[in-house]
Amino acid sequence: MSLGTLWIVAAALLLALEMKTGEFTLASLAIGCAVAAGLAGLGFGLPGQALSAALVALVTTAVLAPWLRRTLAPATTPDPVQGMVGEEAEVLEAVAPGRAGKVKLNGVVWDALAETAIAPGTRVLVMEVDGARLRVLPADPNGTAAAAHHPEPLADVSPAPEGVDPQAVRRQEEPPTFH
């Protein structure tokens, strides 16, 4: 096997490995190997091939790789927390106004708040991420938020009689939502 063939095999292997890493350093080395293969075909000796492979790899690593990273990299890294907004989750523990429940989103259990009572098993849409809590709305069968219904604040309701738990009164006033 000739030196030119060995340089081409090395370049191909480096390009295959580059496909796994995506950082363009191995691609720079592959370009150096390809140049050395060309010089081998022109009759240059091994020292000239190796020196040219090293110099080309060094220059492409210093110039081409950073340019490719800037050009091909996304302009902004997506925020994984905000990426949850609009995702669908499942209620594990009932969610009610003023009382957090539990929802499962992408295999992770989160505390959740809602403006209406939502029963376990209901599919919900994440509307907002508030620290470690998700604000959710029931999802209709089409996977969209149920009617943009925002009930009046419960502060407008007359206070509960003495000795009655206001939370119990609130839960009775709001019928649960089942889908």
N, C-alpha and C positions, 0 to 999 in steps of 0.2 A: 504494500500500500504506500502510495507516495505521500510526501509531506503536505502537498496541496489538499489531498483527500482528507488527511487527518485534521487539517485546519477547518475544512468544511464540516466535518463531523462534529468537531468541538463547537463551531458556531451554531449548528443545528441544536445540539444539546443545551447550549446556553440559552438559545431562544425558547426552547421548550420549558426550561426552568423559569425563564422570565415570565412566561404565561402564568405561572403559579404565584410569583411575587408581585409583579406589576409596579416595581419601583424604578425600572429602566436602567439599573446598574448592570445587570447581566446582559441586557441588550447592547450596552456600550462595549462590553467585552466581546460579544458576538460580532459586532461590527469590526473590531480589531482583528479577530480571527479571520473574518472574510477578506480583509485587506491583505493579511498575511498569505492566505490561500492564493489570492491574485498574484502576489509577488512570487510565490513558489512557482506558479504557472509561467511567469516571465523569466524564471531561471535564477532568481536571487537565492543566496544561501540561507541556511538556518539562522545565523546571527542577524541578518538583515530582516528576515521575516519576523523573528521574535521581537526585535527592537521596534519595527513598524507596528506590530500588533499592540505592544505596550503603549507606544505614543498615541496611537489612534484611540485606544481604549481610555487612556488618561484624558485626552482632549474631549472625547464624547461624554465621558462621565462628568467632567467639569462644566461643559457647555450644553450639550444636547439633553442630558437627563434632567437638569433643573428646568429647562425650557419646556420639556414634555410634561413634567409634573405640574407646572403652572397652567399649561394649555389644556391638559386633559382632566385635571382635577375639578371637582364641582366647585362653583363659586362660593357656596356656603355649605357648611355641614348641617344637615337637618337636625333640629332639636328633637330628640326622641320623646321628650315629655309632651311637647306640643303635637307631636305626631299621633298621640293617642286621641286627640280631639277628633270626633267623627267616627271613632271605632265603636264597634258593637260589643257589649259585655252582657253577662248573665247575672241576674240578682240571685245571691245565695241566701242572704238574710234580708228580711223586709226592710225597705227604706221608707221613711215617713218624714214629713216636715218637722224639723227640730230634732230628729233622731236619725243618726247615721246607721246605715246598714252595710252589708258586704256585697261586693260584686266581683266577678272573676273576669279579668281582661287578659287575653293572651297567656293564660295559665297562671297569672298572678292575682292574688286576692287583695282588693283595695277597699278602704272605707269609702262610702258613697253617700251623697246628700241629694235630695230631690225636693221639688216644690209640691209634689203630690205623693200619696202613698203608692208604693209599688211592691207587689207580692213576689216571693221567691219563685224562680223559674222564668220570670219575665225577661225578655230581651230589652236592653236599654242602649241608648247612644250616649257616649261621653260628650258633654257639651263644654266642659271646662276642667282644667286640672288646677286644683287649689292646694298647693303643698302636697301632702300625702293623701288628699281626698279628691275624689272625682265628683263632679256635679253631673247628674244624669237625667235624661228624660226617657220615658217609655218609647220604644221603637214600634212602629206599626209593622205589619207583615212584609211590607216592601223594603224594610230596613231604613226608613227615614224617621225623623223625629215626629212624634205624634203632634197633632195640631199645636201650634205655638200658643198654647194655653198657659197663661200665668195667672193663677188664682189671686184674688185680692189678699193682701196681707192679713194674717189672723189677728193682728193688733186691733182691727176694726170691730172684732167680735166682742160683745159685752163680756166682762170678766166672769169667771166661773164662781158659782156660789161658794161660800166659806165651807171648807172641809172637802171640796171636790178637787181632784187632781186636774189642773188645766190641760195637761198633755192628754189625759184620757178623754176629756171633752173634745179636744181637737181631733183625735183619732176617730171619734164617733161622727164628727161633722163631715169628714172627708171620706167618701166611699172609696174603697180600694180599687185600683185599676188592674184588671186582669186581661191578658191577651192570649 
